[in-house]
Amino acid sequence: MPVLNLHLSAVDITEALCNIESVSGQEASIADAIETQLRDLKHLEVLRDGNAVVARTNLGRARRVAIAGHIDTVPVAGNLPVEHRVDGPTGEAMLWGRGTVDMKAGVAVQLRLATTVTEPNVDVTYIFYDNEEVDASLNGLGRISRNHPDWLAADFAILGEPTSAQIEGGCNGTMRVEVVTRGVKAHSARPWMGSNAIHSAAPALATLAAHEPVELEVDGLVYRESLNAVLIAGGIATNVIADECVITVNYRFAPSRDAAAAEAYVREVFAGTPNVAEIRVVDLAEGARPGLDLPEAASFVAATGLSARPKYGWTDVARFSSLGVPAVNFGPGDPSLAHADNEAVAISEIYACEEALSKWLTG
């Protein structure tokens, strides 16, 4: 079994974690290594579900916060073992390799906090979970929420996803709908004998092109919504007039809207649009409120000295939100480098995140 030393720096722990290959579905070794080291820390209660490990303080504090991160990665692409590099344009010291950004640097920070902050001013639950990078049904955080929801009980949560060491509050929800137009099949040599469903899609596309994105303020952050066609399909052959056309639309909606409100908004946008025969929801994940009005969130923002910004993409903070736990994203690493072959994290960001979280938990 790989061995970790939690008394090393967060940078050294990041390197060690990354060098334990843990592609989704293959997290047993890294989970074993994490669990073994955490069980040596007498101030923590350690729990396990599959390849997810939970460690928590039980100090009787009035409030509890959760700090979570996933331990799996996307497949390795010749970018292990980890290397120390210097970014050419900036001269920034970097750790290069799979998992450095998404998100073992964040996990290393969690492990350092679990080791060094033995008397936090709130009770803390540290969550290290599996299968985040694959189908949502396999997600370790989701599995814990079903099997042991009490393990995730908290007043506020931080997910260590890469944010370039900036605070990104909550997240937008995401919905995919299919906007359907219908016609009548005919031979393309005699189109007047039918009705072209692809041509009939023009008004729906025009509605999307003319749509003005909505901005909504939630807990002090302004979330920008978006509504866009992402796929279009129609027709069965090159000599047949199409009798159906399907436009797949992705709606990114502010966390103040629930699923019903999001669907109602999409239907309202297309209300009165000619030729739209059907609108059907095919995928949905609600967003997460950031909870910046809570004392824990306010003290966290103050401790970092940063200004919170909204998260436009979807992350697992939404799983906390579904349990009634407001959450923010905060972790080292440029998210644009996640999953990239040149994945690399700035060492300065690892230390910055550790310092900010430690100050918050002990201040």
C-alpha positions as CSV (number, residue, x, y, z in Angstrom):
1,M,0.0,0.0,0.0
2,P,1.3,3.5,-0.8
3,V,2.4,5.5,2.2
4,L,1.6,9.1,2.9
5,N,3.3,11.4,5.4
6,L,0.8,14.0,6.5
7,H,3.5,15.9,8.4
8,L,5.2,17.0,5.1
9,S,4.2,20.2,3.3
10,A,0.9,20.4,1.3
11,V,3.1,20.6,-1.8
12,D,4.9,17.3,-0.9
13,I,1.6,15.7,-0.1
14,T,0.2,16.8,-3.4
15,E,3.0,15.2,-5.2
16,A,2.6,12.0,-3.3
17,L,-1.1,11.8,-3.9
18,C,-0.7,12.4,-7.6
19,N,1.8,9.6,-7.9
20,I,-0.7,7.2,-6.5
21,E,-2.6,6.6,-9.8
22,S,-6.3,6.8,-9.0
23,V,-8.3,6.9,-12.2
24,S,-12.1,6.8,-11.5
25,G,-13.0,3.3,-10.3
26,Q,-9.4,2.6,-9.2
27,E,-9.3,4.6,-5.9
28,A,-8.8,1.7,-3.4
29,S,-5.1,2.3,-3.0
30,I,-5.3,6.1,-2.4
31,A,-8.4,5.7,-0.1
32,D,-6.4,3.1,1.9
33,A,-3.4,5.4,2.2
34,I,-5.6,8.3,3.3
35,E,-7.6,6.3,5.8
36,T,-4.5,4.7,7.3
37,Q,-2.9,8.1,8.0
38,L,-6.1,9.8,9.3
39,R,-6.7,6.9,11.8
40,D,-3.4,7.9,13.4
41,L,-4.8,11.3,14.3
42,K,-6.5,10.8,17.6
43,H,-8.6,14.0,17.4
44,L,-10.5,12.7,14.4
45,E,-13.3,10.1,14.0
46,V,-12.7,8.2,10.7
47,L,-15.4,6.6,8.7
48,R,-15.4,4.8,5.3
49,D,-18.0,3.9,2.7
50,G,-16.5,2.1,-0.3
51,N,-13.6,4.1,-1.5
52,A,-14.8,7.3,0.3
53,V,-13.2,8.3,3.6
54,V,-14.7,10.8,6.1
55,A,-12.9,12.2,9.1
56,R,-14.5,14.6,11.6
57,T,-13.9,16.4,14.8
58,N,-16.4,16.0,17.6
59,L,-15.6,18.9,19.9
60,G,-19.1,20.0,20.7
61,R,-18.8,23.2,18.7
62,A,-22.0,25.1,18.0
63,R,-21.5,24.9,14.2
64,R,-20.1,22.4,11.8
65,V,-18.5,22.9,8.4
66,A,-17.6,20.3,5.7
67,I,-14.5,20.5,3.5
68,A,-14.7,18.0,0.6
69,G,-12.7,16.9,-2.3
70,H,-12.6,14.0,-4.8
71,I,-9.6,11.6,-4.9
72,D,-10.1,10.3,-8.5
73,T,-8.8,11.6,-11.7
74,V,-9.4,11.3,-15.4
75,P,-7.1,8.8,-17.2
76,V,-3.3,9.5,-17.2
77,A,-1.9,10.8,-20.4
78,G,1.8,10.4,-20.0
79,N,1.8,13.0,-17.3
80,L,2.9,11.0,-14.3
81,P,5.0,10.9,-12.2
82,V,4.7,14.5,-11.1
83,E,7.5,16.9,-12.1
84,H,8.6,20.2,-10.6
85,R,8.6,22.8,-13.4
86,V,8.8,26.5,-13.9
87,D,6.2,28.2,-16.0
88,G,8.1,30.0,-18.8
89,P,6.2,33.3,-19.2
90,T,5.6,33.9,-15.5
91,G,8.5,32.1,-13.8
92,E,6.0,30.5,-11.5
93,A,7.0,27.3,-9.7
94,M,4.6,24.6,-10.7
95,L,3.8,20.9,-10.0
96,W,3.1,19.3,-13.4
97,G,1.1,16.1,-13.8
98,R,-2.2,14.4,-13.7
99,G,-4.4,15.3,-10.8
100,T,-2.3,18.4,-9.7
101,V,-5.2,20.7,-10.6
102,D,-8.2,18.4,-10.5
103,M,-8.0,18.0,-7.6
104,K,-5.3,16.5,-5.5
105,A,-3.7,19.8,-4.5
106,G,-7.1,20.6,-2.9
107,V,-7.1,17.2,-1.2
108,A,-3.6,17.7,0.0
109,V,-4.7,21.0,1.6
110,Q,-7.6,19.1,3.3
111,L,-5.2,16.5,4.7
112,R,-2.8,19.2,6.1
113,L,-5.7,20.9,7.8
114,A,-7.0,17.6,9.2
115,T,-3.5,17.0,10.6
116,T,-2.5,20.5,11.9
117,V,-5.8,22.1,13.0
118,T,-6.6,20.0,16.0
119,E,-8.7,22.7,17.8
120,P,-10.8,24.4,15.1
121,N,-13.3,27.0,16.2
122,V,-16.1,24.9,14.5
123,D,-16.4,21.2,14.2
124,V,-15.1,20.1,10.8
125,T,-16.0,17.1,8.6
126,Y,-13.3,16.3,6.0
127,I,-14.7,14.3,3.0
128,F,-12.5,12.4,0.5
129,Y,-14.7,10.8,-2.1
130,D,-14.4,8.6,-5.2
131,N,-15.9,8.5,-8.7
132,E,-16.5,12.2,-9.3
133,E,-15.1,12.2,-12.9
134,V,-17.6,9.6,-14.2
135,D,-21.4,9.0,-14.3
136,A,-23.2,10.8,-11.6
137,S,-24.8,7.6,-10.4
138,L,-21.4,6.4,-9.3
139,N,-20.4,9.6,-7.5
140,G,-19.0,8.9,-4.0
141,L,-20.5,12.0,-2.4
142,G,-23.9,11.1,-3.8
143,R,-23.5,7.5,-2.5
144,I,-22.7,8.9,1.0
145,S,-25.7,11.1,0.9
146,R,-27.9,8.1,0.2
147,N,-26.2,5.6,2.6
148,H,-25.1,8.0,5.5
149,P,-26.7,11.4,5.1
150,D,-25.7,12.2,8.7
151,W,-22.0,12.1,7.7
152,L,-22.6,15.2,5.5
153,A,-24.6,17.2,8.0
154,A,-23.1,20.7,8.2
155,D,-24.0,24.4,8.4
156,F,-21.7,25.3,5.6
157,A,-19.4,23.5,3.1
158,I,-16.3,24.2,1.0
159,L,-15.5,22.1,-2.1
160,G,-11.8,22.2,-2.9
161,E,-12.3,22.2,-6.7
162,P,-9.8,24.3,-8.6
163,T,-10.6,28.0,-8.6
164,S,-7.2,29.6,-8.9
165,A,-7.3,30.1,-5.1
166,Q,-10.4,32.4,-5.5
167,I,-13.8,32.0,-3.9
168,E,-16.6,30.9,-6.3
169,G,-19.9,30.8,-4.5
170,G,-22.5,28.1,-5.1
171,C,-23.0,27.1,-8.7
172,N,-25.5,27.5,-11.6
173,G,-27.9,24.7,-12.3
174,T,-28.0,23.0,-15.7
175,M,-30.9,21.7,-17.7
176,R,-31.0,20.1,-21.2
177,V,-34.3,20.3,-23.1
178,E,-35.2,19.1,-26.6
179,V,-37.2,21.6,-28.6
180,V,-39.1,19.6,-31.3
181,T,-40.5,20.7,-34.6
182,R,-42.5,18.3,-36.9
183,G,-43.4,18.0,-40.5
184,V,-44.3,15.4,-43.2
185,K,-41.9,13.1,-45.0
186,A,-41.7,13.4,-48.8
187,H,-39.1,12.8,-51.6
188,S,-36.7,15.7,-51.8
189,A,-37.5,15.9,-55.6
190,R,-41.1,16.7,-54.6
191,P,-40.8,18.7,-51.4
192,W,-44.3,20.3,-51.9
193,M,-45.7,16.9,-51.1
194,G,-44.4,17.2,-47.5
195,S,-43.5,19.7,-44.8
196,N,-39.8,20.3,-43.8
197,A,-39.4,20.0,-40.1
198,I,-35.8,21.3,-40.3
199,H,-37.0,24.5,-42.0
200,S,-39.7,24.8,-39.4
201,A,-37.0,25.0,-36.7
202,A,-35.9,28.5,-37.9
203,P,-38.3,30.4,-35.5
204,A,-37.0,28.4,-32.5
205,L,-33.4,29.2,-33.5
206,A,-34.3,32.8,-33.9
207,T,-35.8,32.9,-30.4
208,L,-32.6,31.5,-29.0
209,A,-30.4,34.0,-31.0
210,A,-32.5,36.9,-29.7
211,H,-32.6,35.7,-26.1
212,E,-31.0,38.1,-23.7
213,P,-29.3,36.3,-20.8
214,V,-30.8,37.0,-17.4
215,E,-28.7,38.1,-14.4
216,L,-30.0,37.3,-10.9
217,E,-28.5,38.2,-7.6
218,V,-28.3,35.4,-5.1
219,D,-26.8,35.9,-1.6
220,G,-24.9,38.9,-2.8
221,L,-23.5,37.3,-6.0
222,V,-24.8,38.0,-9.5
223,Y,-25.3,34.8,-11.6
224,R,-25.4,35.2,-15.3
225,E,-27.7,32.7,-17.0
226,S,-27.4,31.3,-20.5
227,L,-29.7,29.6,-22.9
228,N,-28.1,28.1,-26.0
229,A,-28.6,25.5,-28.8
230,V,-25.9,22.9,-28.4
231,L,-27.1,20.2,-30.8
232,I,-29.5,19.9,-33.7
233,A,-30.7,16.8,-35.5
234,G,-33.2,16.0,-38.2
235,G,-33.8,13.9,-41.2
236,I,-33.2,10.3,-42.1
237,A,-31.7,10.5,-45.6
238,T,-30.3,13.0,-48.1
239,N,-33.2,12.5,-50.4
240,V,-36.0,12.7,-47.8
241,I,-37.7,15.8,-46.5
242,A,-37.4,15.6,-42.7
243,D,-40.5,15.0,-40.6
244,E,-38.9,15.9,-37.3
245,C,-36.1,18.2,-36.1
246,V,-34.8,18.2,-32.5
247,I,-32.8,21.2,-31.1
248,T,-31.0,20.4,-27.9
249,V,-30.9,23.4,-25.7
250,N,-28.7,23.9,-22.6
251,Y,-30.0,26.2,-19.9
252,R,-27.6,27.3,-17.2
253,F,-29.8,28.8,-14.5
254,A,-29.2,30.8,-11.3
255,P,-29.3,28.8,-8.0
256,S,-32.3,30.8,-6.9
257,R,-34.4,28.8,-9.3
258,D,-35.5,25.3,-8.6
259,A,-36.2,22.6,-11.3
260,A,-39.8,23.6,-11.7
261,A,-39.0,27.3,-12.0
262,A,-36.2,26.6,-14.5
263,E,-38.5,24.5,-16.7
264,A,-41.2,27.1,-16.5
265,Y,-38.8,29.7,-17.6
266,V,-37.7,27.7,-20.7
267,R,-41.3,27.1,-21.7
268,E,-42.0,30.8,-21.2
269,V,-39.2,31.7,-23.6
270,F,-40.6,29.5,-26.3
271,A,-44.2,30.4,-25.7
272,G,-45.7,31.6,-28.9
273,T,-42.8,30.5,-31.1
274,P,-44.2,29.2,-34.3
275,N,-43.8,25.5,-35.2
276,V,-42.6,24.3,-31.8
277,A,-44.5,21.0,-31.3
278,E,-42.9,19.8,-28.1
279,I,-40.5,20.8,-25.3
280,R,-39.1,17.9,-23.2
281,V,-36.6,18.0,-20.4
282,V,-33.9,15.3,-20.8
283,D,-31.4,16.2,-18.1
284,L,-31.4,18.4,-15.0
285,A,-29.2,19.3,-12.1
286,E,-30.2,22.0,-9.7
287,G,-27.6,24.6,-8.7
288,A,-26.4,25.6,-5.2
289,R,-26.8,28.8,-3.2
290,P,-23.5,30.2,-1.9
291,G,-24.9,31.1,1.5
292,L,-22.7,34.2,1.8
293,D,-25.2,35.6,4.3
294,L,-24.2,33.0,6.9
295,P,-21.7,33.8,9.6
296,E,-19.4,30.9,8.5
297,A,-19.3,32.1,4.9
298,A,-18.8,35.8,5.9
299,S,-15.9,34.9,8.2
300,F,-14.4,32.7,5.5
301,V,-14.5,35.5,3.0
302,A,-13.0,37.9,5.6
303,A,-10.2,35.4,6.5
304,T,-9.1,35.0,2.8
305,G,-9.3,38.7,2.1
306,L,-10.9,37.8,-1.2
307,S,-14.1,38.9,-2.9
308,A,-16.4,36.0,-3.8
309,R,-17.5,35.5,-7.4
310,P,-20.3,33.3,-8.8
311,K,-19.6,29.8,-10.1
312,Y,-21.2,29.6,-13.6
313,G,-20.5,25.9,-14.1
314,W,-22.0,23.0,-12.1
315,T,-20.0,21.3,-9.3
316,D,-20.7,19.0,-6.4
317,V,-21.5,21.9,-4.2
318,A,-25.0,21.3,-5.6
319,R,-25.1,18.0,-3.7
320,F,-24.6,19.9,-0.4
321,S,-27.2,22.4,-1.4
322,S,-29.7,19.6,-2.0
323,L,-29.1,18.6,1.6
324,G,-29.7,22.2,2.8
325,V,-26.0,23.0,3.2
326,P,-24.9,26.2,1.4
327,A,-21.4,25.8,-0.2
328,V,-18.6,27.5,-2.0
329,N,-15.8,26.4,-4.3
330,F,-12.2,27.2,-3.2
331,G,-9.1,25.4,-4.2
332,P,-5.7,25.7,-5.9
333,G,-5.3,25.3,-9.6
334,D,-6.4,26.9,-12.9
335,P,-9.7,25.1,-13.8
336,S,-8.9,25.6,-17.5
337,L,-6.0,23.2,-17.0
338,A,-8.1,20.5,-15.4
339,H,-8.0,17.2,-17.5
340,A,-5.4,18.8,-19.9
341,D,-2.2,16.9,-20.8
342,N,-0.2,19.8,-19.4
343,E,-2.1,19.9,-16.1
344,A,-0.1,21.9,-13.6
345,V,-0.8,23.8,-10.4
346,A,1.1,26.8,-9.1
347,I,2.8,26.0,-5.8
348,S,2.0,29.4,-4.4
349,E,-1.8,28.7,-4.8
350,I,-1.5,25.5,-2.7
351,Y,0.1,27.4,0.1
352,A,-2.4,30.3,-0.3
353,C,-5.4,28.0,0.1
354,E,-3.9,26.2,3.1
355,E,-3.1,29.5,4.8
356,A,-6.5,31.0,4.2
357,L,-8.4,27.9,5.4
358,S,-6.2,27.4,8.5
359,K,-6.6,31.1,9.4
360,W,-10.4,30.8,9.1
361,L,-10.6,27.6,11.2
362,T,-8.4,28.9,14.0
363,G,-9.0,32.7,13.9
